């Protein structure tokens, strides 16, 4: 774990409507067998499809950021909504669960602000973090670059159940 150094938002969210993630990644069958949940095979290969949740979380943060500026991202937001219009709602819930699961217990310092004459929280919190550069590198190295055929079912792949989805 290394100490976090703030990254300019422009590096995470370029001034485009596109997600800051790497889409989907591939893993070997041996790696897939180690996962707690079964994932799908990539048609025509010996590999399996996966994704790191950190990139899903960044995608969700980006979707919320865009929802705050609908005048600029209207077309992009519309392309991501399903018939129930719940993509941004899903993202809020997904980030809530991620925050609660990861439960960062870094301490928030309170200090006297002489100019305002109040004690206030100091947002310059010291975090101990994973090596995000290494995580991003893994995602780039494992990125599925060929068009993934979402409409081909591979025998043995897990089947999505609407009832199981929250």
N, C-alpha and C positions, 0 to 999 in steps of 0.2 A: 504494500500500500504506500502511496506517495501523497504528499500534500497537494491539494487542489490549487491550481493557478487559474484564475478566471480567463475564459476564452471570450473574445468579442462575439456578440450574438451574430454578427455578419458572417462569421466562419461557420456557425452551426446552421443558421437560417439565411442562406443567400437571398438577395433581393429578387427572388423569383417565387412563384407559387408552388414549386416542387418540394417534395418531402426531403428532409435531410438524411434519409436512411439509405440503406443499400438494398432495399427490396428483400429478396429471399436469398438464403444461403443453402449450400449443399453440405452434407456430411456423409461419411461412409456408412455402410450397413453396420459395421462394428460400433461406430459412434452412436448410430440410431438405436442400437440395442441397449445402450446405457441410459437412454432418456426415461424419465418417469412416465411419460405418455407416448403412445405409439404415434409416429408421424408417417407421412406418405412417401412412397418411392417416386422418383422422378422418372417418367416414362422414357424408355429407351436407354437407361443408364443403370449402373449398379449403386447409384447414390440416392440419398433421401433428402427431402426438403425440410428446412427449418428456418428459424430467424431468431436473433437475440432480442429479448424484450426491451433492452435499452433503446434499440432503434425504433421499436414500436412506440415506446414512451416519448421519444423525441418527435416522432411523427405526430403523436397526439398533441404534444405541446405546440407544435407548429400549426396543427389544425385549429386549436383554440386561439392562438395568436392571429391566425387569418380570420377567424370568426369575429374577432374584435375590430377588424378592418374590412367589413364586407364590401365597401365601395371599391376597394382595390382588388379583392380576391373573389368577387361574386361568381364568376364562371368556374373557377377552380373549386370553390366550396360546393357549388351545385353538382359538379361531376362526382363528388365524394359522398353525397347524401343518398341513402337508400329510400325506398318508397315511404318509410315512416319518418325520414328526416332525423335519424338518431345518431349519426356519426359523431358529431361533437359531444352529444350526451354520453355516448360510449367512451369517448376519449376522457371526459371528466371523470367518469367512474373508474376507468382503467388507471388513471394517474392517482386517484384517491387510494385505490387498493395498493398500488406500487409504493406510495409514500408510507402507508400504514405497514405494509409488509417489511419494507426496508428500515423503517423507524430510525432515522438518523437521530442519534442522541447527542450530537455535538451541542455544546452549551452556548446559549445566547447570553452575551454579556450586557449588563446594564451599567450605564455610566452617566455621570452628571454632565449636562450640556449647559455650560456657563452662559452662552448666548441666549438660549431659550429659557434658562432658569428652571429646568426640569431634569429628572432622571429618565433616561430613555434607552431603549434597546439599541445595541450596536450591531448592525447587520453584517459586519465584517467577521464572520464566524470562521474558525479554523476547522476544516474538515480533513479527515483521513479518507482518501479515495482509492478506488481501483485505477489501474493504468488505462485511461480511456484511449490513449493513442494506440496501445496494443490491442484493445478491443476493436477499435475502428479498423486497424490493419487486418485483423482476423476476418472481419466482415467483408472488407474489400477483396481479400484473397479468396474467400469462399463464395463470393457473389455469383448467383446463377446468371450467366450472361446470355445464354441462348433463351429464346422465347419459351417460357414454361407453358405446357399445354394443360390449362385448367379444366378442360372438358374431356380428358381421357382418364377413365377409371382404371387403376392397376389392381388386379386381383390381390387381395390381402391388405389393401390400404384400409385405414380406419374410416368409418363412415360417420359424418357429422350428423348430429341429432339436434334439431331445433329446440327440443325440450331441455337439452343439457346446457344450452347457451344462455348465459345471463348477461 
